[in-house]
Amino acid sequence: MARYTASLEEELQAFGFNVRVEMVDKAVESAVQSAFLKANTRNELLVIEAGEELTGQVEAGQVLKVKIEVDTDPPPGFSTQTRYLLQPIPFAVRSYSLPDLFAGKMHALLFRKWKNRVKGRDWYDLVWYAANHPQLHLAHLEQRMRQTGHWSGEKPLSFTSFRDLLFETIDRLDVNQARKDVAPFVKDQQQLALWSHDFFRDVASRIQCNE
């Protein structure tokens, strides 16, 4: 993990931030958690303390904690793209393609386990993808499911099987709990007013799968 955090520390210090790395201790290790796609993920916190020279951007003395997660065993079958950003300085970053990112989000939505909690942010993201980038890479989703033991059949994951699984998950969803989870992060609460089982079925029907 040091090879990732060292570069981050160096760049942030160049902008006047005082940073240090803290390891994140997992409170519970269980078979359920290890079945999730973060089973082979390294977690750390990058703690940033703003100095006086950064007043106006970040309050002096303010401490920010940024969670860093590195998947040490990503499933195969994905593609990447290089994007160029110009702020705060020109730099390049390689990221998953959007259909593969969507596949990862759907894996989380379908199989993330939080005891009795509902991760409303996953459902919010589903709406965003369906509205903006509805193309999903089904083969990569299958690889994620095979890695975590949620698909073991000899045949590839079909669009019909995926759709049936998603609709079953929607039927089991506690919509009120999902809305409550995401509400603190949404400025316009009217965005959540339409949430219902029928709404999410309609959203799911807009997904386009590239097998």
N, C-alpha and C positions, 0 to 999 in steps of 0.2 A: 504493500500500500504506500510505502514511503516514496516510491518513484512517481506516484500521482500527486501526492500532497506537497512534495518538495517543489515541483514546478508551480503549483498554485501559490504556495507561500512566497516564492521568489517574485512572481508577477504582482501579487497584491502588495508586497512590501515596496515595490517600485512606485506604487500609487500612494504611498504614505500610510498604509494600513499595518498595524501590528497584529500578527497572526500567530496562532499556535494550533496544534492538532490534538484533539482528544479522542481516545477510543470510545466507541459506543458499546456498552455492555448489554447483551440481550438478557432480558429478565427471565424469559422462558424459552427453553429449547424443547420442541415437541415434534412428533411425526407429522402433525398437521402443518406446522410452520415449515418443516423441511420439505414438504410437498409443494410449497409455493415456489415461484420462479426466483425468489431471493434466497433459496437454499444455499447457493454458492456465491453469496454476495458479501463483500467486505464493507463494514460500516465504520465511518469515523465522522467526527464533527470538526469543522474548521471554525475556530472562534476568532472573530475579528473585533478589534477595539479601535475605534476612530480617534484620531488625534485632533488637536486644535486646528490644524491646517485644513481639515476636512469639514469644518463647520459650514453649514449651508447645504451640503450634500447629505451628510450623516452627522447627527449631533455629536459633538465632542464627548468622548467618554462612553458613548453608547456601545454596547456589546451586541454583536450579531452572531448567531450560530447558523451555519450552513451545513446541512447533512450531506455527506458524500457517500455514494454507494457505487461499488464497482462489481459488476457481474464477472466472476472469474471463470465461469463455464457457460457462456451463452450458447443457446441451441443453434444449430446450423440452418441454412436455407434463407438467409436474409441478404439484402443488398444495402449498400450505403451510398451516400452522396456527400460531396464537399460543398459547403456553403461559405460564403465570404461575408464577414461583418466589418463595418468601418468604425464602430465605436466600442470602447474608448480609443482604440487604435486599430488599424486594419489587421485582421487575422483570419485564418481559415479554420474551420471546424468540420470534422467528418461526423455525420449522423446517420442513423437508420433512415431508410426511405419511409415516406408516410404510410404506405400500405403495410410495412413491417411494424412500424410503431403502433398502428391500429391493431395489428394482430397481438402485440404485446399487451395492449390495453384490454382487448377482449379476453385474453387469458386471465388477466387480473380480475376482471368483472365476473367471469364465470367461476373462478376457482379460489379467489382470495378468501381466506377464512379469518374472521375477527370475532370468534365466539358468537355472541348474539348480535353483534353490531353490524350495521350495514354501511358500506363505504359509498356514501352518496356521491363523492367526487368521481368515482368510476362511472356512474350513471350520467353525471354532468358531462364528462368527457365523451361518452357514447353519443350524446346529442350533438356535441361539437363536431365529432368526426362525421357523423351521418349528414350533417348540414354542410360541411366544408370539404371533406375528403372521404367520401363513402367507400372508396376502393380498399378492400382488405385482402391481404396476401394469405390465402387459406392454407397453403402448404407450410408457411412459417408457423402459423398457429398450430398446425398439426405437430410440428417438431417440438414446440413448447409443451404441448399436451403429452407427447410421448416422453419427454424428459421428466415430467412430474407425475407420470403414471396415470394420466387422465384419458389416454387413448393408447390402446395396445392391440387393436385389430390389425390383421394383415392388410386389409384394404386401406387406401388413403382416406383421410377425413373428407367427406363429401359436403357440398353446400347444404344439402337437405339435412344431414346429421347435425351440422353446425347450427342451422336455423332452428331445428327442433330443440336442441340443447339451450339455445338462447331464449326461446319462447318459454320453456319450462322454468328457466331462471327468472324470467319476468313474472310468471305466474306466482312464484314463491316470494317475490320481492315485497318487503314492507315499505311501501311508498312513503308513508309519513316519516319513518325513521331515516330513509334516504334523504328526504327533503331537509330534515332537521340537521343531518350531518353536514350538508353542503351549505346551508343557509349563511353561516358566518363569513363565507368567502365570496358571496354573491351580493353585489351592490343593489341590483334591481331584483327584488324579491318576486316581481311579477313573472320572471322567467321560470320560476318554480311552480307557479299556480296551476299550470296545465299538467303537471306530473300526475300520471295515473297508469294503471296497467294498459289501458287502451292506447294511451299516448306512447308508451315505450314499445308496444307492439308495432305501431305505425312507424316509429323511428327505426326499429329493427328491420322492417320491410324495405327500407331505403338502402341497406347495405349491399354493396356490390362486391362479389368475391372473385378474385383471380386465383384459380386453382393451379 
